[in-house]
Amino acid sequence: MAGPARLDAHAHFLDPRTADASHAAMAQGLHGSSILKIAAEIRALKAAGHDVCNLTLGDFDPQQFPPPPQLVADVTAALHGGHTNYPPSDGVLELRQAVTRYCEAELGLGYPVESVLIASGARPILYGAYTTVLDPGDPVVFPVPSWNNEHYVHLASARGVPVPVRADHNFFPTADDLRPHLREARLLVLNSPANPTGTVIAPEQLAAIASAVVDENRRRRGSGQKALFLLYDQVYWTLTFGGARHVTPQQLVPECTPYVILLDAISKSFAATGLRVGWAVAPPPLIARMRDIIGHVGAWAPRAEQVATARLLDAGGARSDWQQSFRASIQERLEALHAGFSALANDGLPIDAIEPQGAIYLSARFDLIGERFPSNEAIRRHLLGAAGVAVVPFQAFGLDEDTGWFRLSVGAVSPREIEAMLPRLRAALG
């Protein structure tokens, strides 16, 4: 009797010389995350016993930042209460209603429940927005560095229009930077507080951009040209520090509301990245189309997590108290990094950093580009090998140029780890 069928690693259909030929062009052209590749390298170093201060992942170590205890308890209670079946394709009504109340109470935005779509985190919302708005070849305008836009452009078969941004503009585009590209664009994507830079867009800067979107759509009326939408990713909006203040385009320029897709989630606001609950707030006709796309993909948030999130958003003072403590812990780490880097810079070492403004990130520049370190990758490897400091270059966020700028995340480190790392960094830079 013949034995069971088995996959042979040397079989013809798995031959690396022929494998790509059987893949669709979209799959062949999609690249994996550079950050996850760096993370795998760090895990190997730690497993070998090396001391590494890991400033790479845009995630939270639950030992450092556990989610709200009440959220975890309510998920458990919802599971025991029988919330284990499929949720509605647009989300549990209780949560959609809670989102409308949350937006009105915290942001001053009044939306009907038909404007809310729930999904398994922010990523399906991004995918749903891209694929709902865009036809193949449609232009998408976004700043670089920014998180993953080039990959979503590829998934949607769209045409990316990256707009490089600089530190002297706080790593955000101005309306003048964007205006030449808006005439043909179908989608403009902005994120504030920003990943990877940790910077927050100035209200007057965002107002000018929102007005430019309104002006462009006014020009298109009667021409048969489809509308220009602004996808505004605010998943870090509750995490702002110092004088930085989060605003939305709709607050500043109400006329832009029909053209704005607002994206949010519990992932970063509540250290709940693995619970997978996110939402879009947008005009109801657009939400209905996004709902159908996400429904066919099956990217619903788990029902129990949706029920628990509704209770969390409605928790009022208890929720605000938890967020205040959470924000203070993140700020403590970001300020420790910034103060340490400032001390190194004051001693003449080649380092600079932007004062913490928002999110869980610090932008730092290691001024080492030259013959010995010809690229950001060479700098990254030096810092990891000589100082045990793991950072992510801006090339992981769509920027081609080697500038010495890196993203540093504090979601998985303690203040003690930061303090212990600084002398090693001083020696490596010296």
N, C-alpha and C positions, 0 to 999 in steps of 0.2 A: 504494500500500500504506500502511495506517495505521501511524503511528509507535508506538513503545513506550508503554505506559501510564505515566503519571507522576503523582505527588502534587502538587497545586497548593495552595499555602499559602492561597489564597483560595477553595478549594472549600468547598461548603456544610458538609460533614461536619467540617471543621476550623474553622468559624466559631466564634470564642470566645463568641459569644452563644448558641450551641446546643450547644457541646461538652459542658458539664457535664450536660446533660439525658440524654446517652447513657452516663454513668458510673454505676456502682453507688453506693449511699449510702455504703458503707464507703470506697470510693476517694475520693469527694467530701469526706468528713469527715476524711481523713488529711492532716496538714500535714507539709511537709518540715522538715528539721533547721534550726533557727535558727543553730546553730554553723556549719553548712556555708555558709549565706548570708553570715555574717560572714567566713568564710574566703575566699569569692570576692571580697569587698570588699578584703581585705588583699592578695590576689594582684594585683588591679588596681593598688593603690597601689604595691606593690613593682615591678611592671612599669613604672610611670611614674617610677621612680627614687627613691621616698620611703624613708627609713630607718624601718623598723617593727620593734619588738620584739614578736614574735608569741607571745602567751601564751594562745592560744585553743584549739588542737586537742588533744584527748586522744589523741595519737599520738606516735610517736617519729621524729625526723629521723635516718635511718640514719647521717648524717655525725656526729651527736652520740652516738647510742646504737645501734650495730650489734648485731644478735643474736649469740648465741654462735657463734664460728667453726665449732665442731664440729657444731652443728645445721645450718648451711648446707652443710657438707661432707657430712653424712650424708643430707640431702635429695638432693643431687646424686648421691651413690653409690646411693641407693635408686632414683632415676630410671634410672640406667645399669644397675641390677640388674633392671630389668623391672617395677618397681612402678608401672605406669601404667594399670592397669585399675580397675574399680569396687572399692571396699572393701566388706566386709560392712556391712549396714545399721546395725548397732550399733557398728561400729568394728573395726579390726584387733585380733585377740585379743591379740597381743603388747603393744599399747598399753593395752588395757583391764586386762591383768594388771599392767602397769607403774603404772597409776594407783592400783590397790589397794595396791601396795607403797609408793608415794609417800605416799598418805593415811595409811597406818599408820606409816611412818617419821617423817614430818614433823608429823603432826597427831594421832597416836595413835588413828586411827579404823580399825576393822576392818570391811571390807565384802567380800562375795563379788563375783566378777567379773560376776555377773548384775546387780549394782547400778550398773554403769558404762555410760554411753552416750557415744559420741564424735560430735562434729558439727563443722561448719565454723566454729568460733569460738563465743563465748558467746551471740551474738544468736539463732541457731536454738534453742539450749537454752532461752532465755527464751521464745521463741515457742512451742516445744514444751510447756513447763511450763504456760503460760497456756492453751493450747488443749486440753491433756490434762485439766487440773483443772476448768476453768470451763465452765459452760453460759451461754448468753446471759442477761445481766442479773445474773449472780452478782457479789457485791461483792468487790472487791480493795482491801485496805488497804495504803497505802504512805506514807512520809514525803515531804514536799516542803520544800526542793528535793531531787530525786533524778533519776536518768538514765532518761528515755524511758518511764517506767511509763505515763504517760497515753496514749502511742501504742500500747503493747501491750494496754492495756485496750480501746482502740478496735478493734484488729485482732481481738480475741477477743469483741467485742460484749458485754463485761462492764460492770460499773458501778464506776467508780473512787471510792474513798473516801480522798482525800488528807488527810493529817494534817500541818499545818504544824509545823515544828520551828524552834528558835531557837538563837542562838549561846550563850546561857547554859546550854543543855543539850547543848552540843557538837554541835548540829545532828543529834541523834538523838532519837527518841521514847522515852518511858518506858513501862513496862507500864501505868501509870495512864492515860497518853495513849491507849493502844491498846485497853484493856480494854472501853470502851463500844462499840467497833466490832466486836469479835471474835465476838460472839454470833451474828451473821448472816453473817460473812465466810466465804469459801471459800479465800482465799489472802491471806497476809501477806508482803510483799516487803521485805527489808532488804538493805543493801549496806554492807560494812565491810572495809577502809577505803573511805570513801565518795567517790563521784563525784556532785556537784561539790565537796564541801567539804574533802576531804583529811583528814577527821577519822576517828577510830577509836572504835568503841563500847566503853564500859567493860565489863569482864567481869560485874560485878554487875548492870549494866543489861540485858545480853543474857540473863543467867541468869533474871532476873525475867520477861522477855518469853517465853523458852522455857517457863518454868513456867506462864505464863498460857495458852500454846498447849496444853500438856498438860492443864491444868484444863478448858479449853473442850472438848477432845476427850473427856475423861472424862464431862463433862456430856452430850455428844451420844450416848453409847453407849446403845443400846436405843431411841433416839427415832426412828430412821429418817433423821435428819439426816446429810448427808454430812460427811466429815472436814474439818477446817481444816488446810491445809498452810502451812508456812513456807518460802519460797524465799529462800535465803541466798546472795547473790552475793558471792564473795570473790576476784574476779579480781585484786585488788591486794594480796592478803594477804601476799605476801613483801616488800612495801615498807612497812615501819613504821620510825619513827624515835623517838629519845629514849626516853622511858619508856613509849611506847605498845606494847601487846602484842596480837597477834591471837589470837582464840579462836573456836571454833565452838560453835553451840548444843548439839551432841551431846556435846562435851567437858564442858560445864558441867552439862547436864541430860540424861543418857543416855536417860531415858524419852521424850524428844521425838523420838528417832531415826526412828520410823516415819512421822513427819509432816514431815521435813525434806528439801528438795531442795537439794543443795549444787551450786553452779555455779562452774566454774573454767576456766582457759584458759592457753595460753602467751603470749597477746598482750601482757599487761602485765608478767608475771613475767620474761619473757625478751626483751622488746623485739621481739616477733615478731608484730606486729599483722596483717601481710599474709600470714602463712603459714597462718592460719585453722585452728587446732586448738583445740577446747574440749571440755569434758566435763561431764556431770551425774553425780552420785552420789546415789542415792535408793533407796527400796524396789523390789525387782525387778518387781512387777506394774505400778508406775507407769512404770518405765523401759521396759518392753515396749510400753506404749501410746505413750510419747513416741518410741520408735524407729520405730513405724509412721508416725506423723505426719511426722517428719523425713525418713523414707525416701521418702514420697510427694512431699515438697517437693524431694527430691534434695539436701538440705543436708549431704552427707557431707564430712568433711575429706578432702583429697586423700591418696591411699594413701601416696605417698612421704613426705609430711610426717608422717603417722601413724607410719610406721616410724622416722623420724628422732627424733620426739618420744619414743617409747618408749625409745630409747637415751639420750636426754637425761635423762629422769626417773630412769633407772637409773644415771646417771653418778656419783652419790654426791658425793665430795669435790670433784671437778672442777666439777660443777654448782654446789655451794655456794660455791666460791671465786669463780666468775664472778659469781654473784648478789651476793656481798658487795661486789665492786668496782662492779658496776652500781648497787646501792643507795647506795653512797657518792657516786657521781657525781650521782645525783638529789638526795640530801640536800644536797650542796654548793650546788646551784642554789636549792633551796627556802630554805635558811638564808640565802643571799645576798639573796634577795628579802625575807625576813622582817626581816633586820638592816637593810636599806636602808629599809624602810617604818617600822621602829621609830625609826630616826634622824629621819625626816621627822615622825613623830608627836611625838617629843620636842621638836622645834622648833616645835610648835604647829600643824602643818599637818593638815588634816582627813582623816586616814587611820588605819586600824586593820587589824590582821591577826592571824589565829590562828596560833600557833606550829606549825611542821610536825609532823604526826603520822603521815601515811601517804599512799599513792598518789603521784601526780605533781602534786598540786594544792595551791594555797594559797588560802584564803578571805580576801578583803580587803574592807574596807568603806571606800568613799569618801563621807564625810559631807558631801555637797553638795546633797542634795535640798532644793529651795526654789524661789523664783520664777525664778531664772536656769536652774536645772536641775531641771525638774519630774518627771523620770523617770530610771530607770536607763539607758534608751536615750540620753537627752540627755547623761548623764555619759559613757557609752561613746564617743559621738561626739566629745565634748570631749577625752577622753584620747587618742583616736586622732589627732585633728587637731592638737592642741596639743603633744603629747608623743611621738607615734609609738608609743603603748603600746596594744596590742590585747588586750582582755579580754572575757569573756563574762558577761553579767548573769544572775542567778539566775532570771530569767524564762524562760530557755532550758531550765530544769529543772523547770517546772511551777508555779513560785511566781508568784502574781499581784501581790503587793504590791511597790511600789517602796521598797526598804529601803537602797539603796546598796551591797548585797553583790554581789560578783563572784567568778567562778572564774578563777584564773590557773594555767596549765599550763606546766611547764618542759620538756616533752618535745621541744621543737624549738628551744631556745635554748642558747647557751653562757654561761658565767660572764662572759665579756667583754661580751656583748650586754646582760646584766643590769646590769653596772657602768656601761656607757655610757648606759643608759636612765634611771637614777636622777636625774641632774641635770636632764634634760628633764622628768621627772615633778615634780620639786621646783618648777620654774618654772611648770608648768601648774597646780599646786595653789596656788601662791602668788599 
